[in-house]
Amino acid sequence: MTGTDIGKGRRFRGTIEVVDTEDLERLADLSQTLIGFLDPPALAQRTALDLFRMLGLPLVSVAVREGSTNFAMRGVHGARTERFREVKVSTGKGLGGRVMVERRPVEVHSYLDDPRITNHFIDVVSAEGLGGMVAVPVEHDSEMVGIIYGGLRSIGSIGDRAKSVLERAAQDVAPMMATSIHASATIRHRVDAERQRIASDLHDDVGQLLFSIRCAAQRLRDGGDQNLADVAESIEHQAQQATQRMRQAFKVLEPDSLDEAAVTALQREIDDLTARSGVAAHFVVRGVSRRLPPSAEAALLGAARQALFNIERHAEASLVVATLHFGNSEVSLVIQDNGCGLPNDFELAAVPRGDRHWGLASILRQAQRQGGDLEVRPGEDGGTTVRITLPVGRAS
């Protein structure tokens, strides 16, 4: 591909030739890896991380379009301050805002001194100690969907190779970023619809139970034709059903307390499965147990609940083994069962087709957002294996 091929022959002429064969091969691998990331923050974070490793720049970041005109910094590697991660860019503001106006890469050798750049983000850039920077638009079908930044903590140019790699990366990631933004909007609509459906079902089911309780109470009060003890027992049973339904709903809809360590929470989920269904379930911990970041604990617990729910509802399994492995810089949870296995048409995707597998899709997006992954595959000896892997801080 030549420079005239990029950006429909408009702006990048003569730059892409600086990218050598090794860079192109690594960018091709990066593009293939990123195809599975349909959550915009997850895609931005992984893009920034891979470019950061590839180029060795002090700072690489990716802003993603949110709404019609704003871009939020969703992928950041190398930042010293949290304020940089909170930057939101709009038209004309800062370096990214200038890119939004000109729709071409813009480089400055000294951000703080360049007269072309507004002072909206001077404090953030100064706190980071940034000097030379470049910002590259990410465009797809004439739609600007993101901005990729590269920065130095000194005055000067980031170099022709780095600029060319960022421009090529922007071209490669553009279709995926556009797709992820549209997919994210679709998911939000589906989630809202699902919440409304759950609320409606809950209202109907619990409403019917409470109505029955009220009728039974009235019969008891009025001295109906049934034995009073039978009526009282009926009221007790219906009240228990209503309470159970409410607890189940709250367990699904409300986040769990993150004050509880992952090991304890996962053991409880395993124990609950056995108590409810009678399935023999075992929990194994490997490595040195330690407290995990709240986001990682939430993802592990969500994956466990979804996997155990699917096992209880669909697998017809008699044995479940869950293994939590603490590695030096990552943690993984593997849940295996000896049930009937996956459906023939099963496909794990961030945006499922139809009305199935939305729970697993949610866990997949949550894992990807943290730079991890979720795998669901047939077990080696039958059944199903679910594995979630997440990067975490190195063990101290």
N, C-alpha and C positions, 0 to 999 in steps of 0.2 A: 504494500500500500504506500502511496506517495503522499507528500504534503498536500497536493491538490485534491486528493480524495477526501480529506478530512474537513468537516464542517461544510460540506457541499461546495468545496473549492473556494471558500471565502477568506478565512482569516489565518490559517495555520501554514500557509505555503512556506516551504523552506525550513520548517522546524523539525518535522518528524524524522528527517534523515539522521538526526543526531542520535536517535535511539538505536542501539546496536542489537544484534541478533539475540543475545542472551536476555536483554531487556524485553524484547518482543515475546520470547518464549515464556518468560516469567509473567508477563502481563496476560498472555493467553491462559496460563494456568490459573491466574487470579480471577479472570473473567469466568472460567468454568466453575471455580469454587463458589463464586458469588451468586450463581444462578439460583441456588436454593434459598437465598435470603430475601423474603418478600415482606419483611417488616422494615420500614425506612430507617429507624435508628440502628437496627442490627446491621443492615447493609452499609450504612455510613460508618459505623464503628469498625467493621471488618475491612472496609476499603482503606480507611485511615491507617489501621494497624499494618496492613500489608504494604502500603506505600511507605510508611514510616520505616519498616524493616528493609524495604528494597532500596530506598534512597539514602538512608542514614541522615536525613535532615533533622535538625533539633525539634521541629514541630511540623506535624501534618494534621490537617483537620478537614472535615467535610460538613458543610451545611446543607440541610434538606429543606425543600419548600414545604411550608405548612400554611395552608390557606392560599389565597390568590397572589399575595405580594410579599409575604414574609418568609425568611429563611432562618432556621434555627440550627445552631451548631450541635449536631448529634453524634458525630464521630470525631474524637480528639485523641491524639497521642503525642506526648512530649510536653503538655502544658504544665506549668508550675502552679497555677492558681485555678480555683473553681470558677472564678468570674469569667474566664475565657470560655469555659464550657457552657456558660449561661448566655452567651452572646446571641442576639437575634438581629438579623440584618434586614433592612428595608431599602427601597430604591433610593440611591444617592448617598446613603450613609456609609462612611468608611470605604475600605478597599472593595469589599464585596458589593456594596451599593453602587460603586462606580462600574463594576463588572456588569451589574444588572442593567445599567444604562447603556453601556457600550457594547455589551454582548460579545466580548472578546477577552482573552487573557490580559491582565494588567499586572505589571511588575513595578515595584518601587525598591530603591536601594536603601532608603532610610524612611521608614513609615512616618516617624514623628516629624520629619522635616519636609516631606513632599507636599507641595502646595495643591496638588490635585485631590488630596484626601481630606475629607471633612474631619472634624475633631471629636466625633461622636464616641469613638472607641480609644481615644488617646490614653486614658487612664488604664484601660485593660492592657493595651499594647505595651505601655511603659512598665506596668507591673510584671509583664512577661519578659521584658528585656529584649523585645524583638526589634530588628533593624530591617534587613532586606526581606521582602515578602513577595509572593506572586499569588494571584487568585485566578482560577480558571473556571469558566462557566461549564455546567453540565447541561446539555440541551438534547432534546429528542423531539422530532417532528415539530421544530420551531417553538417548542415549549421549554422554558428554562426550569429545570427541576432540582438543580443543586449547584453548589460551588465547592471546588476543591482548593485548599490553601496549602502552601508550603512556606516555611519561614526559617530565618536565621536569627541567632542572637548576636549578630554583628552587622555592621553596615556593609552592603555590597550585594552582588547578584547571587542567586542560588545556583546559577550555572545552566548552560544550554541543555545538558543531559537531563537534569532534574526537571526543567521546564517542559522538555519534550515528553518525558515519561508522564508527567501530570496531565498534559494535553491529551496524550493517547489514552490514559486511564479514564479521563473524562468522557472521551468518545466511547470507550468500551462499556463503561458502567451506565451510560445514559439510558439505554433501553430498560435495563433492570431497575434503575431508580424510578423511572416513569411508571413501570409496572408495579413496583412496590408501593408507590404513593396511591395509585388507583386501587390496588388490592387492599391496602390499609383502610381506605374509605369504605370499600365494600364490606370488609370485616366489621367495621364499626356499625354499619347499618344492620348487619346480621346479628351482632351481639345485642344491639338495642331491641331488635325484633324478638330475639330469644328471651331476653329479660321480660319483655312484655308477655310472651307466651307463658313463661314460668309463673309470673305474677297472676295471670289469668287462671292457670291450672290450679295454683295454690288457693286462689280465692274460691274456685268452684268446689275443689275437693274438701277443703277445711270448712267451707260454708255449709256443705251438705252434712258433714259430720256434726257440726254445731247445731244445725237445724234438728237433726235426729236426737241429739242430746236434749234439746229444749222440749221436743215433743214427749220424749220419755219422762222428763222431769214433770211435765204437765200431767201426764197420765198417773205418775206416782202421787202427785199432789191431789189429783182429783179422785184417787182411789179407783184406778182402772180395773179391768177384769183379770189382769195377770197377777201372779203372786208378787208381793212387794219385793221379795228377795231377788227374784228373776229380773225385775225392772231395775233394781239397784245395780245388779251385776252388769246388765246391758249398758247402763249409764257409765259405769266404771270402764268397761271395755272401749266404748266409743271415745271417752275422754282420753284414754291412753293412745288410741289411734290418732286423735287430733294432735296430741302432744308430740308423738313420734314424727308425724308429717311436718310439723313446724320445726322440729329439731333438724330433720333432714334438709329442709329448705334453707335454714340458717347456715347449716354446715356447708352447703354448696355456694350460697350467695355471699356469705360474710368471710373476710380474710381471717386466717388463723393468727393467734398471737405469735409474734416472732421472738418472744422472750424464751420460748421453749427450744432447747437444742434439737438439732435435726435427728440425732440418734433416738432420743426419747419420743419425739413426735412420730417417727417412722415405726418404732416398736409398737406404739399405741395403735397405729393404723393396721398393722399386721395382726395384732391381738383382736381388734374389732372385727376383722374379716373372719377369723376363726369363730368368734363368738356368734356372729350373725349367720354364717353359712355352714359351719362345720368343716370347711376345707382346712386340711393340715397346712399350716403356713409357718415358715422358719425365717428368721432374720439373722444375718451374719454381718459383722463389721470387721473390715480388714484395714490394716494400717493404723496409725496413731490418731485416735478421735480428737477433734478440736472444734471449736465454735467457728461457724462459717458466716460469711456476710449474709445479712437478712435476705437479699435478693436471691442468693443461691439456695438458702434454706426453703424459701417460698417455692422456688422452681422444683426442687427435689420433692417436697411434700405434695405439690400439685401433680407431678408426674406419678407419684406413688398412688395417690387417690384415684387418678384416672385409670391407671393400669389395673388396680384392684377392683374398681367398679366394673371395668370391662370383663375381668375374669369372673367375677360373681354373676354377672348378667348373661355372658355369652359363652364362656370357655368350657363349661361342664368339666372343670378340672377337679382333681382330688388332692393335688399337691402344688404349693407355691413356695419358691425360695427367693428371698430378696437379699441382695448383697450390696452393702454400702462400702465403697473403697476410698479411703483417704490417701491420695497421692501427695507428692511433694508440692505440686503446683496446680493440681486439679482434683476434682472429686467426681466419682461416678456412682450411679445407682443402677443395678441390674435386677430386673424382676422377671423370673422365669416361671412358667406353669406347664403342666402336662396335659392341657386340655385339647380341644378339637382344632386349634390352630386358627390362622387368619383366613378371612374370606378370599376366594379366588381373585376378586376384583379389588382387593385392598391396595390403596396407594396413600402413603403419608405425604401430605402437602400442606403448605402454609395456608392455602385457600382451597378447602375441599370442594368436591363437586357434590351438588345436592345437599341433603340435610344430615349427612353422616360424618363422623370423625371430627367434629368441631372441637371436642375436648382435647384430643391429641394435637390438633392444629394449634390450639392456644398454647399448649405446653411447648411445642416446637418453636413457635415465635418467641416465647419467653426465654428458651434456651439460646436461640440464635442472638437475641438482643444482648445476652451476656457473653457472646463469643463462643458459646458451646454448641451442642448438637443433641438431637434426639433420634434414636434409631428404633424401629419396630420391625422385627423380622421373624420368620419361622424358627423355632428352636431346633437344635441339632438332632434331638431325639423326639421331635414332635412338640406340640404346644406352641407357645409364643414367647419371644424374648423382647423385653423393652429395656433400652439402655439410654440413660441421660448422662451426659458428660459436661462438666462446667469448669472453666478455669477459675481458680481462686488464688488468693495470696499464698506465697510460699510459706511452708511451715517454719515457725521460728524455733 
